[in-house]
């Protein structure tokens, strides 16, 4: 029996997405406000846009930990930060 990686499974279920987030797109995330959402980006202005939405947790890539990933129902990663996250995951800091 093949055991699936939880993040891979989330990607298949479209609970994990990679996109170039803009402030306009961030405002549209409010529509998904009923879900616990994690937004991973290093854009400070994006964090300011999302900070008052209780169901959205904004985290900078260098502060991301396993607790953030496990507690989120939906994860949105700013595509500009994917390489940094890959390096951290394979310990190439």
SEFIZA-3560 file (N, C-alpha, C; in Angstrom, 3 decimals):
REM SEFIZA-3560
<numar><xx>0.833</xx><yy>-1.181</yy><zz>0.000</zz><atom>N</atom></numar>
<numar><xx>0.000</xx><yy>0.000</yy><zz>0.000</zz><atom>CA</atom></numar>
<numar><xx>0.874</xx><yy>1.239</yy><zz>0.000</zz><atom>C</atom></numar>
<numar><xx>0.640</xx><yy>2.122</yy><zz>-0.927</zz><atom>N</atom></numar>
<numar><xx>1.413</xx><yy>3.346</yy><zz>-1.076</zz><atom>CA</atom></numar>
<numar><xx>0.901</xx><yy>4.413</yy><zz>-0.127</zz><atom>C</atom></numar>
<numar><xx>1.789</xx><yy>4.931</yy><zz>0.721</zz><atom>N</atom></numar>
<numar><xx>1.370</xx><yy>5.976</yy><zz>1.637</zz><atom>CA</atom></numar>
<numar><xx>1.664</xx><yy>7.329</yy><zz>1.001</zz><atom>C</atom></numar>
<numar><xx>0.662</xx><yy>8.212</yy><zz>0.973</zz><atom>N</atom></numar>
<numar><xx>0.795</xx><yy>9.509</yy><zz>0.332</zz><atom>CA</atom></numar>
<numar><xx>1.354</xx><yy>10.537</yy><zz>1.306</zz><atom>C</atom></numar>
<numar><xx>2.187</xx><yy>11.437</yy><zz>0.798</zz><atom>N</atom></numar>
<numar><xx>2.683</xx><yy>12.566</yy><zz>1.554</zz><atom>CA</atom></numar>
<numar><xx>1.533</xx><yy>13.549</yy><zz>1.757</zz><atom>C</atom></numar>
<numar><xx>1.295</xx><yy>14.019</yy><zz>2.977</zz><atom>N</atom></numar>
<numar><xx>0.178</xx><yy>14.920</yy><zz>3.214</zz><atom>CA</atom></numar>
<numar><xx>0.190</xx><yy>16.159</yy><zz>2.323</zz><atom>C</atom></numar>
<numar><xx>1.355</xx><yy>16.758</yy><zz>2.071</zz><atom>N</atom></numar>
<numar><xx>1.407</xx><yy>17.943</yy><zz>1.205</zz><atom>CA</atom></numar>
<numar><xx>1.084</xx><yy>17.578</yy><zz>-0.241</zz><atom>C</atom></numar>
<numar><xx>1.535</xx><yy>16.419</yy><zz>-0.683</zz><atom>N</atom></numar>
<numar><xx>1.205</xx><yy>15.968</yy><zz>-2.037</zz><atom>CA</atom></numar>
<numar><xx>-0.293</xx><yy>15.763</yy><zz>-2.173</zz><atom>C</atom></numar>
<numar><xx>-0.877</xx><yy>15.188</yy><zz>-1.148</zz><atom>N</atom></numar>
<numar><xx>-2.322</xx><yy>14.969</yy><zz>-1.159</zz><atom>CA</atom></numar>
<numar><xx>-3.072</xx><yy>16.290</yy><zz>-1.177</zz><atom>C</atom></numar>
<numar><xx>-2.591</xx><yy>17.258</yy><zz>-0.421</zz><atom>N</atom></numar>
<numar><xx>-3.219</xx><yy>18.580</yy><zz>-0.420</zz><atom>CA</atom></numar>
<numar><xx>-3.115</xx><yy>19.242</yy><zz>-1.787</zz><atom>C</atom></numar>
<numar><xx>-2.005</xx><yy>19.051</yy><zz>-2.461</zz><atom>N</atom></numar>
<numar><xx>-1.843</xx><yy>19.610</yy><zz>-3.792</zz><atom>CA</atom></numar>
<numar><xx>-2.850</xx><yy>18.992</yy><zz>-4.756</zz><atom>C</atom></numar>
<numar><xx>-3.050</xx><yy>17.687</yy><zz>-4.663</zz><atom>N</atom></numar>
<numar><xx>-4.036</xx><yy>17.009</yy><zz>-5.511</zz><atom>CA</atom></numar>
<numar><xx>-5.454</xx><yy>17.497</yy><zz>-5.238</zz><atom>C</atom></numar>
<numar><xx>-5.755</xx><yy>17.768</yy><zz>-3.992</zz><atom>N</atom></numar>
<numar><xx>-7.099</xx><yy>18.219</yy><zz>-3.624</zz><atom>CA</atom></numar>
<numar><xx>-7.271</xx><yy>19.734</yy><zz>-3.802</zz><atom>C</atom></numar>
<numar><xx>-6.252</xx><yy>20.376</yy><zz>-4.349</zz><atom>N</atom></numar>
<numar><xx>-6.244</xx><yy>21.824</yy><zz>-4.577</zz><atom>CA</atom></numar>
<numar><xx>-6.379</xx><yy>22.614</yy><zz>-3.285</zz><atom>C</atom></numar>
<numar><xx>-5.851</xx><yy>22.049</yy><zz>-2.186</zz><atom>N</atom></numar>
<numar><xx>-5.793</xx><yy>22.764</yy><zz>-0.919</zz><atom>CA</atom></numar>
<numar><xx>-4.446</xx><yy>23.459</yy><zz>-0.773</zz><atom>C</atom></numar>
<numar><xx>-3.538</xx><yy>23.168</yy><zz>-1.684</zz><atom>N</atom></numar>
<numar><xx>-2.224</xx><yy>23.776</yy><zz>-1.713</zz><atom>CA</atom></numar>
<numar><xx>-2.051</xx><yy>24.373</yy><zz>-3.091</zz><atom>C</atom></numar>
<numar><xx>-1.707</xx><yy>25.653</yy><zz>-3.142</zz><atom>N</atom></numar>
<numar><xx>-1.547</xx><yy>26.280</yy><zz>-4.451</zz><atom>CA</atom></numar>
<numar><xx>-0.338</xx><yy>27.206</yy><zz>-4.442</zz><atom>C</atom></numar>
<numar><xx>0.227</xx><yy>27.370</yy><zz>-5.607</zz><atom>N</atom></numar>
<numar><xx>1.364</xx><yy>28.255</yy><zz>-5.798</zz><atom>CA</atom></numar>
<numar><xx>0.938</xx><yy>29.353</yy><zz>-6.758</zz><atom>C</atom></numar>
<numar><xx>1.119</xx><yy>30.600</yy><zz>-6.361</zz><atom>N</atom></numar>
<numar><xx>0.721</xx><yy>31.695</yy><zz>-7.240</zz><atom>CA</atom></numar>
<numar><xx>1.502</xx><yy>32.950</yy><zz>-6.892</zz><atom>C</atom></numar>
<numar><xx>1.553</xx><yy>33.874</yy><zz>-7.838</zz><atom>N</atom></numar>
<numar><xx>2.139</xx><yy>35.183</yy><zz>-7.570</zz><atom>CA</atom></numar>
<numar><xx>1.029</xx><yy>36.025</yy><zz>-6.974</zz><atom>C</atom></numar>
<numar><xx>1.082</xx><yy>36.204</yy><zz>-5.683</zz><atom>N</atom></numar>
<numar><xx>0.017</xx><yy>36.909</yy><zz>-4.990</zz><atom>CA</atom></numar>
<numar><xx>0.178</xx><yy>38.417</yy><zz>-5.090</zz><atom>C</atom></numar>
<numar><xx>-0.912</xx><yy>39.075</yy><zz>-5.405</zz><atom>N</atom></numar>
<numar><xx>-0.969</xx><yy>40.539</yy><zz>-5.393</zz><atom>CA</atom></numar>
<numar><xx>-1.953</xx><yy>40.944</yy><zz>-4.304</zz><atom>C</atom></numar>
<numar><xx>-1.978</xx><yy>42.214</yy><zz>-3.958</zz><atom>N</atom></numar>
<numar><xx>-2.920</xx><yy>42.684</yy><zz>-2.945</zz><atom>CA</atom></numar>
<numar><xx>-4.357</xx><yy>42.447</yy><zz>-3.381</zz><atom>C</atom></numar>
<numar><xx>-4.634</xx><yy>42.582</yy><zz>-4.663</zz><atom>N</atom></numar>
<numar><xx>-5.986</xx><yy>42.350</yy><zz>-5.175</zz><atom>CA</atom></numar>
<numar><xx>-6.383</xx><yy>40.890</yy><zz>-4.975</zz><atom>C</atom></numar>
<numar><xx>-5.476</xx><yy>39.980</yy><zz>-5.302</zz><atom>N</atom></numar>
<numar><xx>-5.762</xx><yy>38.556</yy><zz>-5.101</zz><atom>CA</atom></numar>
<numar><xx>-5.923</xx><yy>38.246</yy><zz>-3.621</zz><atom>C</atom></numar>
<numar><xx>-5.133</xx><yy>38.901</yy><zz>-2.786</zz><atom>N</atom></numar>
<numar><xx>-5.224</xx><yy>38.677</yy><zz>-1.342</zz><atom>CA</atom></numar>
<numar><xx>-6.601</xx><yy>39.084</yy><zz>-0.827</zz><atom>C</atom></numar>
<numar><xx>-7.124</xx><yy>40.169</yy><zz>-1.326</zz><atom>N</atom></numar>
<numar><xx>-8.455</xx><yy>40.604</yy><zz>-0.907</zz><atom>CA</atom></numar>
<numar><xx>-9.508</xx><yy>39.592</yy><zz>-1.322</zz><atom>C</atom></numar>
<numar><xx>-9.296</xx><yy>38.925</yy><zz>-2.446</zz><atom>N</atom></numar>
<numar><xx>-10.234</xx><yy>37.895</yy><zz>-2.898</zz><atom>CA</atom></numar>
<numar><xx>-10.190</xx><yy>36.647</yy><zz>-2.018</zz><atom>C</atom></numar>
<numar><xx>-9.114</xx><yy>36.460</yy><zz>-1.260</zz><atom>N</atom></numar>
<numar><xx>-9.014</xx><yy>35.314</yy><zz>-0.357</zz><atom>CA</atom></numar>
<numar><xx>-10.038</xx><yy>35.395</yy><zz>0.762</zz><atom>C</atom></numar>
<numar><xx>-10.561</xx><yy>36.583</yy><zz>1.012</zz><atom>N</atom></numar>
<numar><xx>-11.579</xx><yy>36.752</yy><zz>2.056</zz><atom>CA</atom></numar>
<numar><xx>-12.806</xx><yy>35.896</yy><zz>1.775</zz><atom>C</atom></numar>
<numar><xx>-13.052</xx><yy>35.603</yy><zz>0.509</zz><atom>N</atom></numar>
<numar><xx>-14.212</xx><yy>34.784</yy><zz>0.142</zz><atom>CA</atom></numar>
<numar><xx>-14.088</xx><yy>33.371</yy><zz>0.686</zz><atom>C</atom></numar>
<numar><xx>-12.844</xx><yy>32.903</yy><zz>0.871</zz><atom>N</atom></numar>
<numar><xx>-12.601</xx><yy>31.577</yy><zz>1.438</zz><atom>CA</atom></numar>
<numar><xx>-12.425</xx><yy>31.666</yy><zz>2.952</zz><atom>C</atom></numar>
<numar><xx>-12.936</xx><yy>32.714</yy><zz>3.540</zz><atom>N</atom></numar>
<numar><xx>-12.710</xx><yy>33.011</yy><zz>4.950</zz><atom>CA</atom></numar>
<numar><xx>-13.181</xx><yy>31.961</yy><zz>5.927</zz><atom>C</atom></numar>
<numar><xx>-14.060</xx><yy>31.057</yy><zz>5.522</zz><atom>N</atom></numar>
<numar><xx>-14.549</xx><yy>30.050</yy><zz>6.453</zz><atom>CA</atom></numar>
<numar><xx>-13.518</xx><yy>28.952</yy><zz>6.700</zz><atom>C</atom></numar>
<numar><xx>-12.485</xx><yy>28.872</yy><zz>5.873</zz><atom>N</atom></numar>
<numar><xx>-11.443</xx><yy>27.854</yy><zz>6.027</zz><atom>CA</atom></numar>
<numar><xx>-10.248</xx><yy>28.441</yy><zz>6.771</zz><atom>C</atom></numar>
<numar><xx>-9.520</xx><yy>27.601</yy><zz>7.481</zz><atom>N</atom></numar>
<numar><xx>-8.254</xx><yy>28.025</yy><zz>8.072</zz><atom>CA</atom></numar>
<numar><xx>-7.220</xx><yy>28.015</yy><zz>6.956</zz><atom>C</atom></numar>
<numar><xx>-6.762</xx><yy>29.174</yy><zz>6.578</zz><atom>N</atom></numar>
<numar><xx>-5.870</xx><yy>29.296</yy><zz>5.435</zz><atom>CA</atom></numar>
<numar><xx>-4.506</xx><yy>29.806</yy><zz>5.885</zz><atom>C</atom></numar>
<numar><xx>-3.471</xx><yy>29.280</yy><zz>5.255</zz><atom>N</atom></numar>
<numar><xx>-2.104</xx><yy>29.715</yy><zz>5.495</zz><atom>CA</atom></numar>
<numar><xx>-1.582</xx><yy>30.341</yy><zz>4.215</zz><atom>C</atom></numar>
<numar><xx>-1.074</xx><yy>31.569</yy><zz>4.319</zz><atom>N</atom></numar>
<numar><xx>-0.470</xx><yy>32.255</yy><zz>3.177</zz><atom>CA</atom></numar>
<numar><xx>1.011</xx><yy>32.423</yy><zz>3.490</zz><atom>C</atom></numar>
<numar><xx>1.866</xx><yy>31.909</yy><zz>2.606</zz><atom>N</atom></numar>
<numar><xx>3.315</xx><yy>31.976</yy><zz>2.798</zz><atom>CA</atom></numar>
<numar><xx>3.893</xx><yy>32.925</yy><zz>1.773</zz><atom>C</atom></numar>
<numar><xx>4.435</xx><yy>34.052</yy><zz>2.255</zz><atom>N</atom></numar>
<numar><xx>5.006</xx><yy>35.058</yy><zz>1.369</zz><atom>CA</atom></numar>
<numar><xx>5.946</xx><yy>35.955</yy><zz>2.167</zz><atom>C</atom></numar>
<numar><xx>6.888</xx><yy>36.590</yy><zz>1.468</zz><atom>N</atom></numar>
<numar><xx>7.775</xx><yy>37.533</yy><zz>2.136</zz><atom>CA</atom></numar>
<numar><xx>7.390</xx><yy>38.989</yy><zz>1.833</zz><atom>C</atom></numar>
<numar><xx>6.226</xx><yy>39.193</yy><zz>1.251</zz><atom>N</atom></numar>
<numar><xx>5.750</xx><yy>40.533</yy><zz>0.919</zz><atom>CA</atom></numar>
<numar><xx>5.049</xx><yy>41.150</yy><zz>2.126</zz><atom>C</atom></numar>
<numar><xx>5.686</xx><yy>42.157</yy><zz>2.727</zz><atom>N</atom></numar>
<numar><xx>5.143</xx><yy>42.788</yy><zz>3.930</zz><atom>CA</atom></numar>
<numar><xx>3.778</xx><yy>43.420</yy><zz>3.676</zz><atom>C</atom></numar>
<numar><xx>3.597</xx><yy>44.043</yy><zz>2.516</zz><atom>N</atom></numar>
<numar><xx>2.320</xx><yy>44.696</yy><zz>2.226</zz><atom>CA</atom></numar>
<numar><xx>1.180</xx><yy>43.680</yy><zz>2.118</zz><atom>C</atom></numar>
<numar><xx>1.502</xx><yy>42.478</yy><zz>1.703</zz><atom>N</atom></numar>
<numar><xx>0.511</xx><yy>41.403</yy><zz>1.643</zz><atom>CA</atom></numar>
<numar><xx>0.092</xx><yy>40.996</yy><zz>3.059</zz><atom>C</atom></numar>
<numar><xx>1.054</xx><yy>40.934</yy><zz>3.939</zz><atom>N</atom></numar>
<numar><xx>0.763</xx><yy>40.629</yy><zz>5.339</zz><atom>CA</atom></numar>
<numar><xx>-0.144</xx><yy>41.677</yy><zz>5.961</zz><atom>C</atom></numar>
<numar><xx>0.084</xx><yy>42.939</yy><zz>5.622</zz><atom>N</atom></numar>
<numar><xx>-0.772</xx><yy>44.011</yy><zz>6.142</zz><atom>CA</atom></numar>
<numar><xx>-2.191</xx><yy>43.898</yy><zz>5.605</zz><atom>C</atom></numar>
<numar><xx>-2.318</xx><yy>43.469</yy><zz>4.358</zz><atom>N</atom></numar>
<numar><xx>-3.644</xx><yy>43.306</yy><zz>3.757</zz><atom>CA</atom></numar>
<numar><xx>-4.420</xx><yy>42.192</yy><zz>4.439</zz><atom>C</atom></numar>
<numar><xx>-3.734</xx><yy>41.131</yy><zz>4.847</zz><atom>N</atom></numar>
<numar><xx>-4.398</xx><yy>39.942</yy><zz>5.382</zz><atom>CA</atom></numar>
<numar><xx>-4.492</xx><yy>39.893</yy><zz>6.905</zz><atom>C</atom></numar>
<numar><xx>-3.835</xx><yy>40.784</yy><zz>7.604</zz><atom>N</atom></numar>
<numar><xx>-3.701</xx><yy>40.650</yy><zz>9.053</zz><atom>CA</atom></numar>
<numar><xx>-5.000</xx><yy>40.702</yy><zz>9.844</zz><atom>C</atom></numar>
<numar><xx>-6.030</xx><yy>41.340</yy><zz>9.314</zz><atom>N</atom></numar>
<numar><xx>-7.290</xx><yy>41.447</yy><zz>10.058</zz><atom>CA</atom></numar>
<numar><xx>-8.285</xx><yy>40.339</yy><zz>9.746</zz><atom>C</atom></numar>
<numar><xx>-7.908</xx><yy>39.400</yy><zz>8.914</zz><atom>N</atom></numar>
<numar><xx>-8.796</xx><yy>38.286</yy><zz>8.582</zz><atom>CA</atom></numar>
<numar><xx>-8.435</xx><yy>37.132</yy><zz>9.508</zz><atom>C</atom></numar>
<numar><xx>-9.327</xx><yy>36.813</yy><zz>10.427</zz><atom>N</atom></numar>
<numar><xx>-9.022</xx><yy>35.836</yy><zz>11.481</zz><atom>CA</atom></numar>
<numar><xx>-8.739</xx><yy>34.442</yy><zz>10.948</zz><atom>C</atom></numar>
<numar><xx>-9.355</xx><yy>34.081</yy><zz>9.839</zz><atom>N</atom></numar>
<numar><xx>-9.180</xx><yy>32.711</yy><zz>9.329</zz><atom>CA</atom></numar>
<numar><xx>-7.922</xx><yy>32.549</yy><zz>8.477</zz><atom>C</atom></numar>
<numar><xx>-7.199</xx><yy>33.639</yy><zz>8.242</zz><atom>N</atom></numar>
<numar><xx>-5.984</xx><yy>33.577</yy><zz>7.419</zz><atom>CA</atom></numar>
<numar><xx>-4.761</xx><yy>33.847</yy><zz>8.282</zz><atom>C</atom></numar>
<numar><xx>-3.795</xx><yy>32.934</yy><zz>8.210</zz><atom>N</atom></numar>
<numar><xx>-2.538</xx><yy>33.068</yy><zz>8.925</zz><atom>CA</atom></numar>
<numar><xx>-1.457</xx><yy>33.392</yy><zz>7.898</zz><atom>C</atom></numar>
<numar><xx>-0.838</xx><yy>34.555</yy><zz>8.015</zz><atom>N</atom></numar>
<numar><xx>0.228</xx><yy>34.972</yy><zz>7.108</zz><atom>CA</atom></numar>
<numar><xx>1.569</xx><yy>34.682</yy><zz>7.767</zz><atom>C</atom></numar>
<numar><xx>2.453</xx><yy>33.974</yy><zz>7.047</zz><atom>N</atom></numar>
<numar><xx>3.769</xx><yy>33.619</yy><zz>7.585</zz><atom>CA</atom></numar>
<numar><xx>4.836</xx><yy>33.882</yy><zz>6.539</zz><atom>C</atom></numar>
<numar><xx>5.935</xx><yy>34.457</yy><zz>6.983</zz><atom>N</atom></numar>
<numar><xx>7.083</xx><yy>34.636</yy><zz>6.096</zz><atom>CA</atom></numar>
<numar><xx>7.777</xx><yy>33.285</yy><zz>5.944</zz><atom>C</atom></numar>
<numar><xx>8.356</xx><yy>33.011</yy><zz>4.776</zz><atom>N</atom></numar>
<numar><xx>8.959</xx><yy>31.689</yy><zz>4.524</zz><atom>CA</atom></numar>
<numar><xx>10.038</xx><yy>31.286</yy><zz>5.536</zz><atom>C</atom></numar>
<numar><xx>10.816</xx><yy>32.242</yy><zz>6.019</zz><atom>N</atom></numar>
<numar><xx>11.891</xx><yy>31.910</yy><zz>6.959</zz><atom>CA</atom></numar>
<numar><xx>11.373</xx><yy>31.630</yy><zz>8.369</zz><atom>C</atom></numar>
<numar><xx>10.078</xx><yy>31.897</yy><zz>8.624</zz><atom>N</atom></numar>
<numar><xx>9.484</xx><yy>31.636</yy><zz>9.936</zz><atom>CA</atom></numar>
<numar><xx>8.498</xx><yy>30.465</yy><zz>9.908</zz><atom>C</atom></numar>
<numar><xx>8.378</xx><yy>29.833</yy><zz>8.771</zz><atom>N</atom></numar>
<numar><xx>7.445</xx><yy>28.728</yy><zz>8.597</zz><atom>CA</atom></numar>
<numar><xx>7.879</xx><yy>27.503</yy><zz>9.393</zz><atom>C</atom></numar>
<numar><xx>6.923</xx><yy>26.845</yy><zz>10.049</zz><atom>N</atom></numar>
<numar><xx>7.231</xx><yy>25.611</yy><zz>10.759</zz><atom>CA</atom></numar>
<numar><xx>6.122</xx><yy>24.588</yy><zz>10.512</zz><atom>C</atom></numar>
<numar><xx>6.322</xx><yy>23.402</yy><zz>11.015</zz><atom>N</atom></numar>
<numar><xx>5.378</xx><yy>22.305</yy><zz>10.777</zz><atom>CA</atom></numar>
<numar><xx>4.004</xx><yy>22.593</yy><zz>11.361</zz><atom>C</atom></numar>
<numar><xx>3.951</xx><yy>23.281</yy><zz>12.485</zz><atom>N</atom></numar>
<numar><xx>2.665</xx><yy>23.605</yy><zz>13.110</zz><atom>CA</atom></numar>
<numar><xx>1.796</xx><yy>24.434</yy><zz>12.166</zz><atom>C</atom></numar>
<numar><xx>2.408</xx><yy>25.381</yy><zz>11.461</zz><atom>N</atom></numar>
<numar><xx>1.663</xx><yy>26.190</yy><zz>10.497</zz><atom>CA</atom></numar>
<numar><xx>1.032</xx><yy>25.313</yy><zz>9.421</zz><atom>C</atom></numar>
<numar><xx>1.820</xx><yy>24.388</yy><zz>8.893</zz><atom>N</atom></numar>
<numar><xx>1.345</xx><yy>23.532</yy><zz>7.799</zz><atom>CA</atom></numar>
<numar><xx>0.234</xx><yy>22.589</yy><zz>8.238</zz><atom>C</atom></numar>
<numar><xx>0.362</xx><yy>22.035</yy><zz>9.432</zz><atom>N</atom></numar>
<numar><xx>-0.607</xx><yy>21.060</yy><zz>9.907</zz><atom>CA</atom></numar>
<numar><xx>-1.939</xx><yy>21.711</yy><zz>10.259</zz><atom>C</atom></numar>
<numar><xx>-1.896</xx><yy>22.923</yy><zz>10.782</zz><atom>N</atom></numar>
<numar><xx>-3.125</xx><yy>23.557</yy><zz>11.258</zz><atom>CA</atom></numar>
<numar><xx>-3.951</xx><yy>24.189</yy><zz>10.139</zz><atom>C</atom></numar>
<numar><xx>-3.393</xx><yy>24.306</yy><zz>8.942</zz><atom>N</atom></numar>
<numar><xx>-4.103</xx><yy>24.969</yy><zz>7.848</zz><atom>CA</atom></numar>
<numar><xx>-4.935</xx><yy>23.982</yy><zz>7.032</zz><atom>C</atom></numar>
<numar><xx>-6.124</xx><yy>24.416</yy><zz>6.652</zz><atom>N</atom></numar>
<numar><xx>-6.965</xx><yy>23.627</yy><zz>5.750</zz><atom>CA</atom></numar>
<numar><xx>-6.553</xx><yy>23.876</yy><zz>4.303</zz><atom>C</atom></numar>
<numar><xx>-6.138</xx><yy>25.112</yy><zz>4.012</zz><atom>N</atom></numar>
<numar><xx>-5.726</xx><yy>25.481</yy><zz>2.659</zz><atom>CA</atom></numar>
<numar><xx>-4.424</xx><yy>26.269</yy><zz>2.773</zz><atom>C</atom></numar>
<numar><xx>-3.482</xx><yy>25.975</yy><zz>1.875</zz><atom>N</atom></numar>
<numar><xx>-2.176</xx><yy>26.635</yy><zz>1.896</zz><atom>CA</atom></numar>
<numar><xx>-1.937</xx><yy>27.319</yy><zz>0.560</zz><atom>C</atom></numar>
<numar><xx>-1.571</xx><yy>28.605</yy><zz>0.622</zz><atom>N</atom></numar>
<numar><xx>-1.248</xx><yy>29.368</yy><zz>-0.583</zz><atom>CA</atom></numar>
<numar><xx>0.192</xx><yy>29.836</yy><zz>-0.439</zz><atom>C</atom></numar>
<numar><xx>1.025</xx><yy>29.483</yy><zz>-1.416</zz><atom>N</atom></numar>
<numar><xx>2.445</xx><yy>29.840</yy><zz>-1.383</zz><atom>CA</atom></numar>
<numar><xx>2.733</xx><yy>30.810</yy><zz>-2.511</zz><atom>C</atom></numar>
<numar><xx>3.353</xx><yy>31.937</yy><zz>-2.170</zz><atom>N</atom></numar>
<numar><xx>3.780</xx><yy>32.894</yy><zz>-3.186</zz><atom>CA</atom></numar>
<numar><xx>4.869</xx><yy>32.208</yy><zz>-4.016</zz><atom>C</atom></numar>
<numar><xx>4.659</xx><yy>32.103</yy><zz>-5.306</zz><atom>N</atom></numar>
<numar><xx>5.562</xx><yy>31.323</yy><zz>-6.164</zz><atom>CA</atom></numar>
<numar><xx>6.995</xx><yy>31.833</yy><zz>-6.139</zz><atom>C</atom></numar>
<numar><xx>7.197</xx><yy>33.074</yy><zz>-5.776</zz><atom>N</atom></numar>
<numar><xx>8.553</xx><yy>33.610</yy><zz>-5.702</zz><atom>CA</atom></numar>
<numar><xx>9.338</xx><yy>33.012</yy><zz>-4.529</zz><atom>C</atom></numar>
<numar><xx>8.659</xx><yy>32.382</yy><zz>-3.594</zz><atom>N</atom></numar>
<numar><xx>9.310</xx><yy>31.828</yy><zz>-2.410</zz><atom>CA</atom></numar>
<numar><xx>9.478</xx><yy>30.316</yy><zz>-2.448</zz><atom>C</atom></numar>
<numar><xx>9.059</xx><yy>29.689</yy><zz>-3.502</zz><atom>N</atom></numar>
<numar><xx>9.126</xx><yy>28.233</yy><zz>-3.596</zz><atom>CA</atom></numar>
<numar><xx>10.568</xx><yy>27.741</yy><zz>-3.505</zz><atom>C</atom></numar>
<numar><xx>11.480</xx><yy>28.370</yy><zz>-4.193</zz><atom>N</atom></numar>
<numar><xx>12.892</xx><yy>27.959</yy><zz>-4.184</zz><atom>CA</atom></numar>
<numar><xx>13.471</xx><yy>28.035</yy><zz>-2.770</zz><atom>C</atom></numar>
<numar><xx>13.152</xx><yy>29.123</yy><zz>-2.041</zz><atom>N</atom></numar>
<numar><xx>13.638</xx><yy>29.261</yy><zz>-0.661</zz><atom>CA</atom></numar>
<numar><xx>13.109</xx><yy>28.141</yy><zz>0.222</zz><atom>C</atom></numar>
<numar><xx>11.848</xx><yy>27.794</yy><zz>0.056</zz><atom>N</atom></numar>
<numar><xx>11.254</xx><yy>26.709</yy><zz>0.847</zz><atom>CA</atom></numar>
<numar><xx>11.889</xx><yy>25.368</yy><zz>0.496</zz><atom>C</atom></numar>
<numar><xx>12.132</xx><yy>25.135</yy><zz>-0.775</zz><atom>N</atom></numar>
<numar><xx>12.791</xx><yy>23.887</yy><zz>-1.188</zz><atom>CA</atom></numar>
<numar><xx>14.173</xx><yy>23.780</yy><zz>-0.544</zz><atom>C</atom></numar>
<numar><xx>14.924</xx><yy>24.864</yy><zz>-0.552</zz><atom>N</atom></numar>
<numar><xx>16.263</xx><yy>24.859</yy><zz>0.047</zz><atom>CA</atom></numar>
<numar><xx>16.198</xx><yy>24.554</yy><zz>1.530</zz><atom>C</atom></numar>
<numar><xx>15.240</xx><yy>25.137</yy><zz>2.210</zz><atom>N</atom></numar>
<numar><xx>15.094</xx><yy>24.885</yy><zz>3.657</zz><atom>CA</atom></numar>
<numar><xx>14.726</xx><yy>23.442</yy><zz>3.922</zz><atom>C</atom></numar>
<numar><xx>13.854</xx><yy>22.893</yy><zz>3.093</zz><atom>N</atom></numar>
<numar><xx>13.397</xx><yy>21.519</yy><zz>3.323</zz><atom>CA</atom></numar>
<numar><xx>14.505</xx><yy>20.488</yy><zz>3.094</zz><atom>C</atom></numar>
<numar><xx>15.456</xx><yy>20.810</yy><zz>2.226</zz><atom>N</atom></numar>
<numar><xx>16.556</xx><yy>19.866</yy><zz>2.005</zz><atom>CA</atom></numar>
<numar><xx>17.837</xx><yy>20.343</yy><zz>2.723</zz><atom>C</atom></numar>
<numar><xx>17.646</xx><yy>21.251</yy><zz>3.686</zz><atom>N</atom></numar>
<numar><xx>18.725</xx><yy>21.739</yy><zz>4.574</zz><atom>CA</atom></numar>
<numar><xx>19.883</xx><yy>22.414</yy><zz>3.849</zz><atom>C</atom></numar>
<numar><xx>19.579</xx><yy>23.183</yy><zz>2.828</zz><atom>N</atom></numar>
<numar><xx>20.634</xx><yy>23.935</yy><zz>2.139</zz><atom>CA</atom></numar>
<numar><xx>20.631</xx><yy>25.405</yy><zz>2.536</zz><atom>C</atom></numar>
<numar><xx>19.952</xx><yy>25.759</yy><zz>3.578</zz><atom>N</atom></numar>
<numar><xx>19.814</xx><yy>27.125</yy><zz>4.086</zz><atom>CA</atom></numar>
<numar><xx>20.630</xx><yy>28.075</yy><zz>3.288</zz><atom>C</atom></numar>
//
